[in-house]
Amino acid sequence: MRVRIRYFTNKESYGRIFYLPQNINHTLFPTFGLQLNYEQNEENIIRKIYNRCLENPAPFDVNWKERYFCYFGNLENIRYFSHYIEIENKQIFSQIQNLISNYNKFNSFEYKIGGKIFDSRKKYVMGILNVTSDSFYDGGKYFD
C-alpha cells in the first residue's frame, strides 16, 4: 500500500489528481489529504477503514475502481484519524505518523536576506519601486 499526505489548495487541485466527485465540498479546501493507494489484495483493509469513516462522519473520498482512498483534514485531524487505522493495520499507522512528523519538522524555517532573518511563520510585505528613467513612476513628468 502506498501512503501519502498531500496538500490541496482547492477543489480543482484535487480534481487534477483524482476523479472529482460532485459531493466534495468547496469549503474543505485548502486542506491536507491522507491518500492511500492500495492493491486488490489490500481492499479488505480499506473497507474496514471506510467503515470507520462511516461511524465517525468525516470528509473522505473513496474510489473502489481506481483503488484509492483519501481522507481530508488538517494534520491534527489526520493524526487523530490514523488511530482508527492503527486498529486495522499498524504498519500503515506507522507510515502516517512518519509523514506527519516530516511535515511538522519543516513547518517553519528561516531565510536570511541581506543580514535580516525572516521567519516563515510571520507575514511580510515587500514592495519593488522602479525608478529608472524608462519607468512611469513619475507619470512621465521628468522624461528626457
Solvent accessible surface area in square Angstrom, and as a share of the most:
residue,aa,sasa,rsa
1,M,54,0.24
2,R,137,0.50
3,V,16,0.09
4,R,70,0.26
5,I,13,0.07
6,R,49,0.18
7,Y,112,0.43
8,F,2,0.01
9,T,81,0.47
10,N,64,0.33
11,K,26,0.11
12,E,89,0.40
13,S,14,0.09
14,Y,0,0.00
15,G,28,0.27
16,R,182,0.66
17,I,80,0.40
18,F,18,0.08
19,Y,150,0.57
20,L,46,0.23
21,P,21,0.13
22,Q,164,0.73
23,N,126,0.65
24,I,10,0.05
25,N,83,0.43
26,H,112,0.50
27,T,116,0.67
28,L,46,0.23
29,F,23,0.09
30,P,87,0.55
31,T,11,0.06
32,F,36,0.15
33,G,0,0.00
34,L,0,0.00
35,Q,5,0.02
36,L,0,0.00
37,N,46,0.23
38,Y,7,0.03
39,E,101,0.45
40,Q,121,0.54
41,N,128,0.66
42,E,31,0.14
43,E,32,0.14
44,N,90,0.46
45,I,32,0.16
46,I,0,0.00
47,R,105,0.38
48,K,102,0.43
49,I,1,0.00
50,Y,57,0.22
51,N,73,0.37
52,R,57,0.21
53,C,2,0.01
54,L,103,0.51
55,E,115,0.51
56,N,56,0.29
57,P,131,0.82
58,A,29,0.22
59,P,55,0.34
60,F,42,0.18
61,D,14,0.07
62,V,31,0.18
63,N,28,0.14
64,W,73,0.26
65,K,175,0.74
66,E,106,0.47
67,R,81,0.30
68,Y,8,0.03
69,F,0,0.00
70,C,0,0.00
71,Y,15,0.06
72,F,2,0.01
73,G,12,0.11
74,N,83,0.43
75,L,29,0.14
76,E,111,0.50
77,N,65,0.34
78,I,0,0.00
79,R,70,0.26
80,Y,142,0.54
81,F,9,0.04
82,S,0,0.00
83,H,86,0.38
84,Y,45,0.17
85,I,0,0.00
86,E,50,0.23
87,I,110,0.56
88,E,44,0.20
89,N,33,0.17
90,K,141,0.60
91,Q,129,0.57
92,I,5,0.02
93,F,33,0.14
94,S,53,0.34
95,Q,59,0.26
96,I,0,0.00
97,Q,39,0.17
98,N,91,0.47
99,L,48,0.24
100,I,0,0.00
101,S,47,0.31
102,N,70,0.36
103,Y,76,0.29
104,N,69,0.35
105,K,141,0.60
106,F,157,0.66
107,N,111,0.57
108,S,41,0.27
109,F,102,0.43
110,E,113,0.51
111,Y,127,0.48
112,K,146,0.62
113,I,112,0.57
114,G,88,0.84
115,G,61,0.59
116,K,116,0.49
117,I,101,0.51
118,F,47,0.20
119,D,23,0.12
120,S,45,0.29
121,R,172,0.63
122,K,133,0.56
123,K,197,0.83
124,Y,102,0.39
125,V,153,0.88
126,M,161,0.72
127,G,70,0.67
128,I,150,0.76
129,L,142,0.70
130,N,82,0.42
131,V,87,0.50
132,T,77,0.45
133,S,103,0.66
134,D,112,0.58
135,S,17,0.11
136,F,178,0.74
137,Y,121,0.46
138,D,35,0.18
139,G,69,0.66
140,G,38,0.36
141,K,151,0.64
142,Y,147,0.56
143,F,163,0.68
144,D,162,0.84
